[in-house]
Amino acid sequence: MLTEKSYKYGLTDAGVLTYSLLKCCSGGTAPKIIEPLSDTTAKAQKETTLQCKVDAGEPPASIHWYKDNKELYEGKRYHLAFTKDVATLRFADSVVNDSGTYRCEAVNKLGRVNTECKLTVECE
C-alpha cells in the first residue's frame, strides 16, 4: 500500500506540482555468498554433507542445488535445507557416481549468486 510518505513532491519552474515514487517502494537487497562451498573428498557408503553460508537478501532468495548443471530436488536421494543462512545438501549413503561439480545458487528479483565445489567420492 502506498502512503503519502511513499511519494516525493516538488514544483517545476512553471509552478506545476509533480511527484515521484521514492526508491523505498521498490527496495530490497540481492543475495550474497558469505562462505562458499569447499572441494570435498568423501568415502563411499558414508553420509556426505555440502554446506555454504548465504545472505538470502530481501525478498528472501530461493536456494537451488545442481550437480554437473542438473538441478537436484529433495527426495529419497538428496536432503536439501536452508536454515539460519546455511544452505545444506546431504546424502545419507554416498556412492562413487556422486562425484562431480556441485553448485548452490541463490536467486531473488534483485540478483543471482552461486558457489561451486568438486566432490570426490572414493571407495574404502
N, C-alpha and C positions, 0 to 999 in steps of 0.2 A: 504494500500500500504506500503510495506516495503521500508525503505530508508537505506542509508549507516549507519545512526545512530542507526538503529534497530539491528545491529549486534555487537558482541564483537569479536575482532580479537586477536589472540595470536600465539605463536610459541611453538611447542613441543620441547623436549630435542634434537630431531633429526633435528630440524630446519624446520619442516613441518608447513606451515601456516594452522591454524584452525580458525573456527569461530562458534559462537553460538548465538541464538536469545536471546535478552535481555528480562527480565520479563515484561518490559513496553508493549510489544506487546500482552500480554495476561492478562493485569492488569484489575482492577475493584475492586468493593467492594460489600460485601454481605449486604443485607438489615438488618436493626436493628429496634427493637421496642423502641421508645423514651418514649412514655406514653402509658401504657397498658389500655385495657378495664377495666371498673369497674362494679361490680354487680349492677343491677338497678332494681327498682320496679316502674312499670308504671300503670296507670289507663286505663281500657278498654275504647274504643271509643275515645282515645286521640292519638295525634301524639307521636311516640316514636323514639328516636334517640340514636344510639350507635356510639361512636367515639373513635378512638385511634390515636396516632401520630406515624408515621413510616418514618424512613430514608430509602428511596427506594433503595439506593445503585446505583452501576453502573455496568452493564447496569441497567436501572430502572426496579424494580421488578414489577411483575403483582400482583394485590391485589385480593384476593378471600375471600368471606364470607361464613360461614357454620352455620346451625342451627342443633344441635344434629347430627353432622357429615354428614349432607346432604348439598351439595353446593346450595347457593342461587344465583339467577340471577336477573338482572334488569328487571323490568316488572311492571305490574299493582299493584302488592302487595308490592314489595320492590324497594327502590330507593338507588342505590349504587353510591358513589362518592369518588374520591381521588384527593384532591386539596391542594397544599401547605403543603405537608406532613401529611395531616389529612385524614384518611380513615373514611367514614361515611356510616352507614346503617340506613335508615329511613323508617318507615312505617307510613302512614297517619292515619290509624284507627286501633289501636291495639285491639286484642281480646285475651281472656284467653288462647287460643291454641297457641299464640305466645310465651308463657312461655317456657323456655328451656335454653340450653347452646349454646352460640354464640361464634364463633371463627373467628378472622380476621387473614389471612395468607398472607405473602409477600414472593414471590419466584423470584429469578433470577438464572443465571447459577452458581453463587458462593455461594448460600445458601438459606435457608428457615427458616423463623421465624414466630411465631404466638403468639397471646394473646387471652385469652378467658374470658368470664364472664357469669354469670347467670342472665337471665331476668325473672322477675316475673310480670305477668300482673294480676291485681286484678279488680274485679267488683266494681263499685261505690256503 
